[in-house]
Amino acid sequence: MTISRRGVLSSGLASPFVLRGALAGTATLAGGGLAATPARANESAHRFTLGDSEITVLSDGGLSLPASTLATNVDDAERSAFLQSHGHDTETRASAINVTLIRKGDALILVDTGAGMNFFQEAGFLADNFDAAGLDRDRVTHVVLTHAHPDHVWGIIDDFDESERFPNAQYLMGAREWDFWMNPDFLAENPEELHSFALGAQRNLGAVAEKITRVDADHAVVSGVTMIATPGHTPGHMSVLVEDGGAQLLVLGDALTHPTVSFEKPDWQPSTDQVPELAVQTRKTLLDRVATDGLMLIGYHLPWPGVGRAEAKDGAWRYVAEG
């Protein structure tokens, strides 16, 4: 297996985001690549407070996929017309990677670990941006993993010396998500397009297996930080609810991934959702809660820094960016 430091693995752990056959023939390995990935965020960190908690969003860079991955259950003309009407590229879906760090009391809680250096050429900058923001990775006390897709867990270990990037942290992950990816019979029981994801998940999760606590929904990481079930994008996907000073923040993982499609067309089924009908239900439930209760949100793939709110609009919702 040959490794390109800022590209995907050139053999073995292959094509990014090939889910349900959606990118077959378009997602390629290092040396060919997808369409140009979005530029890294100009800022290394975006900070704000929630009550007495300090929230820092760190950029891991970004990634690009074909715009067709935004919806598999509508025709190309409808999707393109919608994207064009909102000023989006009709061919390419460019996404930020926004990683959330929560400082609450003595706890420093990281939500997901980024993509590592070998998933996308323009991803894998989380460690660099920890340094640029004056943050010490050794001081992270908890790492919460929303799910085991490459851009969320391939940053657990360094790809060259296999050292832990967050050596003093305890890890938490949904038990259902762990069981799905770590199944020893995964390759025999699941479609080939998921095999590289599973091999990568097993490699990275396995490296810290003794540190990972597998939890059920509504697990308190620390007081005021709770893991909640938001399944559909993956079978055991979780999000993180932060409560402090009467305010609430929902760190979404990949429950909502696009600033217009996810909010205004929640019935559309992205190719990256593994259980699409369940993901639709989860989106609608989350959007109703966020809009009704006035929660702030952070989306892992929403435009940098991914901080905003949802408002009800014409029987659906709209995303209102903040910060």
C-alpha positions as CSV (number, residue, x, y, z in Angstrom):
1,M,0.0,0.0,0.0
2,T,1.5,3.4,-1.1
3,I,0.6,6.5,0.8
4,S,0.5,10.1,-0.6
5,R,0.8,12.5,2.3
6,R,-2.0,14.8,1.2
7,G,-4.1,12.4,-0.9
8,V,-6.2,9.3,-0.4
9,L,-4.6,6.0,0.0
10,S,-3.4,4.9,-3.5
11,S,-4.5,1.3,-2.8
12,G,-6.4,-0.6,-0.2
13,L,-8.5,2.0,1.5
14,A,-10.0,3.4,-1.6
15,S,-12.5,5.8,-3.2
16,P,-14.0,8.4,-0.8
17,F,-17.8,8.4,-0.3
18,V,-18.7,5.6,-2.6
19,L,-22.0,4.9,-1.0
20,R,-24.9,3.0,-2.6
21,G,-23.0,3.0,-5.8
22,A,-23.5,6.8,-6.2
23,L,-20.0,7.7,-7.2
24,A,-19.1,4.6,-9.1
25,G,-16.9,5.6,-12.0
26,T,-16.4,9.2,-10.7
27,A,-14.5,8.9,-7.4
28,T,-10.9,8.0,-8.0
29,L,-7.7,7.5,-6.1
30,A,-4.7,9.7,-5.6
31,G,-3.2,10.8,-8.9
32,G,-6.6,11.2,-10.5
33,G,-8.8,12.7,-7.9
34,L,-12.2,14.3,-7.8
35,A,-13.0,17.8,-8.8
36,A,-10.9,20.4,-7.0
37,T,-11.7,20.4,-3.3
38,P,-12.6,23.6,-1.5
39,A,-9.9,25.7,-0.1
40,R,-9.0,25.6,3.6
41,A,-10.8,28.1,5.8
42,N,-8.9,31.3,6.1
43,E,-9.3,31.2,9.9
44,S,-7.8,28.3,11.9
45,A,-10.4,28.7,14.6
46,H,-13.7,30.3,15.4
47,R,-14.6,30.8,19.0
48,F,-17.7,31.8,20.9
49,T,-19.3,31.1,24.3
50,L,-22.4,29.3,25.4
51,G,-23.0,30.3,29.0
52,D,-19.7,29.5,30.8
53,S,-18.7,27.0,28.1
54,E,-16.2,27.9,25.4
55,I,-16.8,26.5,21.9
56,T,-14.1,26.4,19.3
57,V,-14.7,25.3,15.7
58,L,-11.5,24.2,14.0
59,S,-11.1,23.7,10.3
60,D,-9.9,20.3,9.0
61,G,-10.0,21.7,5.4
62,G,-12.7,20.5,3.1
63,L,-13.8,18.0,0.4
64,S,-15.7,18.0,-2.9
65,L,-18.1,15.5,-4.3
66,P,-20.4,15.6,-7.4
67,A,-23.5,17.6,-6.9
68,S,-25.5,14.5,-7.8
69,T,-24.7,13.1,-4.3
70,L,-27.0,15.6,-2.8
71,A,-30.1,13.6,-3.9
72,T,-30.6,10.2,-5.3
73,N,-34.4,10.3,-5.3
74,V,-34.9,13.3,-7.6
75,D,-34.0,13.7,-11.2
76,D,-31.0,15.7,-12.4
77,A,-33.1,18.6,-13.8
78,E,-35.0,19.2,-10.5
79,R,-31.8,19.0,-8.5
80,S,-29.9,21.4,-10.8
81,A,-32.7,23.9,-11.0
82,F,-32.9,24.0,-7.2
83,L,-29.2,24.5,-6.8
84,Q,-29.0,27.1,-9.5
85,S,-31.9,29.1,-7.9
86,H,-29.9,29.2,-4.7
87,G,-26.6,30.2,-6.3
88,H,-24.9,26.8,-5.9
89,D,-22.7,25.0,-8.3
90,T,-24.8,22.5,-10.2
91,E,-21.9,20.1,-10.8
92,T,-19.8,20.1,-7.6
93,R,-20.7,19.9,-4.0
94,A,-18.0,21.6,-1.9
95,S,-18.1,21.1,1.8
96,A,-16.2,22.4,4.7
97,I,-15.0,20.1,7.5
98,N,-15.8,21.9,10.8
99,V,-14.6,20.1,14.0
100,T,-16.0,21.3,17.3
101,L,-14.0,21.6,20.6
102,I,-16.0,22.1,23.8
103,R,-14.3,23.5,26.9
104,K,-16.7,22.9,29.9
105,G,-15.2,23.2,33.3
106,D,-12.1,21.0,33.4
107,A,-13.2,18.9,30.4
108,L,-12.0,19.6,26.9
109,I,-14.2,17.6,24.5
110,L,-13.5,17.1,20.9
111,V,-16.3,16.0,18.6
112,D,-14.8,13.9,15.8
113,T,-11.2,13.8,14.7
114,G,-11.2,14.9,11.1
115,A,-10.1,13.0,8.0
116,G,-6.5,12.5,8.7
117,M,-4.0,13.2,5.9
118,N,-4.9,10.5,3.4
119,F,-8.6,10.8,2.6
120,F,-8.8,14.0,0.6
121,Q,-6.0,16.3,-0.6
122,E,-7.6,19.4,0.9
123,A,-8.6,17.7,4.2
124,G,-6.5,16.6,7.2
125,F,-5.5,19.9,8.7
126,L,-7.0,19.6,12.2
127,A,-3.7,18.9,13.9
128,D,-2.1,22.0,12.1
129,N,-5.0,24.2,13.2
130,F,-4.8,23.0,16.8
131,D,-1.3,24.4,16.8
132,A,-2.3,27.6,14.9
133,A,-5.0,28.3,17.5
134,G,-2.6,27.8,20.4
135,L,-4.3,24.6,21.5
136,D,-2.6,21.5,22.9
137,R,-4.0,18.2,21.6
138,D,-2.5,16.5,24.7
139,R,-5.1,18.4,26.8
140,V,-8.1,16.9,25.1
141,T,-9.9,14.9,27.8
142,H,-12.7,13.3,25.7
143,V,-13.2,12.5,22.1
144,V,-16.9,11.9,21.0
145,L,-17.2,10.1,17.7
146,T,-20.5,10.8,16.0
147,H,-20.0,8.0,13.4
148,A,-17.2,6.1,11.7
149,H,-17.1,7.6,8.2
150,P,-13.5,8.4,7.1
151,D,-13.7,12.2,7.5
152,H,-14.7,11.7,11.2
153,V,-12.4,8.9,12.4
154,W,-9.3,8.7,10.2
155,G,-7.8,11.5,12.2
156,I,-7.6,9.3,15.3
157,I,-4.0,8.2,14.6
158,D,-1.1,9.6,12.7
159,D,-0.8,7.8,9.3
160,F,3.0,7.7,9.5
161,D,4.0,6.6,12.9
162,E,0.5,5.4,14.0
163,S,0.7,7.5,17.2
164,E,-2.5,8.7,18.8
165,R,-3.3,12.3,17.9
166,F,-5.2,12.8,21.2
167,P,-3.2,10.5,23.6
168,N,-4.7,11.5,26.9
169,A,-8.4,11.4,25.8
170,Q,-11.0,8.9,26.6
171,Y,-13.3,8.1,23.6
172,L,-17.0,7.7,23.4
173,M,-19.1,6.2,20.6
174,G,-22.6,4.9,20.1
175,A,-22.7,1.2,20.7
176,R,-24.8,0.5,17.6
177,E,-22.3,2.4,15.5
178,W,-19.3,0.5,16.9
179,D,-21.1,-2.9,16.4
180,F,-21.9,-2.1,12.8
181,W,-18.3,-1.1,11.7
182,M,-16.4,-3.5,14.0
183,N,-18.3,-6.6,13.0
184,P,-15.7,-9.2,12.1
185,D,-17.9,-10.5,9.3
186,F,-18.5,-7.0,7.9
187,L,-16.9,-7.7,4.5
188,A,-19.0,-10.8,4.0
189,E,-22.3,-9.2,5.1
190,N,-22.1,-5.7,3.6
191,P,-21.8,-4.3,0.0
192,E,-18.4,-3.8,-1.5
193,E,-18.7,0.0,-1.7
194,L,-18.5,0.0,2.2
195,H,-15.5,-2.2,2.5
196,S,-12.8,0.5,2.4
197,F,-14.8,2.5,4.9
198,A,-14.9,-0.5,7.3
199,L,-11.2,-1.3,6.9
200,G,-10.4,2.3,7.7
201,A,-12.8,2.4,10.6
202,Q,-11.4,-0.9,12.0
203,R,-7.8,0.3,11.7
204,N,-8.4,3.6,13.5
205,L,-11.0,2.6,16.0
206,G,-9.0,-0.6,16.8
207,A,-6.0,1.6,17.6
208,V,-7.8,3.1,20.6
209,A,-10.3,0.3,21.3
210,E,-9.3,-0.1,24.9
211,K,-10.1,3.6,25.4
212,I,-13.5,3.6,23.7
213,T,-16.6,3.5,25.8
214,R,-19.6,2.3,23.8
215,V,-22.8,4.1,24.9
216,D,-26.5,4.3,24.3
217,A,-28.5,7.4,23.5
218,D,-28.8,10.2,26.1
219,H,-25.4,9.4,27.5
220,A,-23.8,12.3,29.5
221,V,-20.2,12.9,28.5
222,V,-19.9,15.4,31.3
223,S,-22.7,17.5,33.0
224,G,-24.4,19.5,30.3
225,V,-22.9,17.6,27.3
226,T,-25.1,14.7,26.1
227,M,-24.9,12.3,23.2
228,I,-28.3,11.9,21.4
229,A,-29.4,9.4,18.8
230,T,-29.7,10.9,15.3
231,P,-29.5,7.7,13.1
232,G,-29.8,7.4,9.3
233,H,-26.7,8.9,7.9
234,T,-25.2,5.8,9.4
235,P,-27.0,3.2,11.5
236,G,-25.7,4.5,14.9
237,H,-25.0,8.1,14.1
238,M,-25.1,10.4,17.2
239,S,-25.1,14.2,17.7
240,V,-24.0,16.1,20.8
241,L,-26.2,18.5,22.8
242,V,-24.5,21.2,24.9
243,E,-26.5,23.0,27.5
244,D,-25.2,25.9,29.6
245,G,-26.6,29.1,31.0
246,G,-30.1,28.4,29.6
247,A,-28.8,28.1,26.1
248,Q,-28.5,25.0,23.9
249,L,-26.2,24.0,21.1
250,L,-26.5,21.0,18.9
251,V,-23.3,19.6,17.3
252,L,-24.9,17.8,14.4
253,G,-22.2,15.6,12.9
254,D,-23.6,14.7,9.5
255,A,-27.3,14.8,10.4
256,L,-27.6,18.0,8.3
257,T,-24.9,18.5,5.7
258,H,-26.0,21.1,3.2
259,P,-27.1,24.7,3.9
260,T,-30.1,24.6,1.5
261,V,-30.9,21.0,0.5
262,S,-30.8,19.6,4.1
263,F,-33.1,22.4,5.4
264,E,-35.4,23.2,2.5
265,K,-35.6,19.7,0.9
266,P,-35.2,17.3,3.9
267,D,-37.0,14.5,1.9
268,W,-34.1,14.5,-0.6
269,Q,-31.8,11.5,0.0
270,P,-28.1,12.1,-0.2
271,S,-26.0,9.2,-1.5
272,T,-23.9,9.4,1.6
273,D,-26.8,8.4,3.9
274,Q,-26.7,4.7,4.5
275,V,-30.3,4.4,5.8
276,P,-31.9,7.1,3.7
277,E,-35.5,6.9,4.9
278,L,-34.4,7.0,8.5
279,A,-32.1,9.9,7.8
280,V,-35.1,11.8,6.4
281,Q,-37.1,11.2,9.6
282,T,-34.1,12.3,11.7
283,R,-33.6,15.5,9.7
284,K,-37.3,16.6,10.1
285,T,-37.3,15.8,13.8
286,L,-34.0,17.7,14.3
287,L,-35.1,20.7,12.2
288,D,-38.4,21.0,14.1
289,R,-36.6,20.9,17.4
290,V,-33.9,23.3,16.5
291,A,-36.4,25.8,15.0
292,T,-39.0,25.5,17.7
293,D,-36.6,25.7,20.7
294,G,-34.2,28.2,19.2
295,L,-31.2,26.0,19.4
296,M,-27.8,27.0,17.9
297,L,-26.3,24.4,15.7
298,I,-22.9,23.4,14.3
299,G,-22.8,21.4,11.1
300,Y,-19.7,19.4,10.2
301,H,-20.1,20.1,6.5
302,L,-22.0,23.4,6.5
303,P,-20.1,26.5,5.2
304,W,-17.3,27.5,7.6
305,P,-17.5,27.7,10.5
306,G,-20.9,25.9,10.3
307,V,-22.5,27.8,13.1
308,G,-26.1,28.9,12.7
309,R,-29.8,28.3,13.4
310,A,-32.8,26.9,11.6
311,E,-36.0,28.8,11.0
312,A,-39.4,27.5,9.8
313,K,-40.1,28.5,6.1
314,D,-42.9,27.6,3.8
315,G,-43.6,24.2,5.3
316,A,-39.9,23.4,5.6
317,W,-36.9,25.3,7.1
318,R,-34.1,27.6,6.2
319,Y,-30.5,27.8,7.5
320,V,-29.4,31.1,9.1
321,A,-25.7,31.3,9.4
322,E,-24.1,33.1,12.4
323,G,-20.6,34.1,13.3
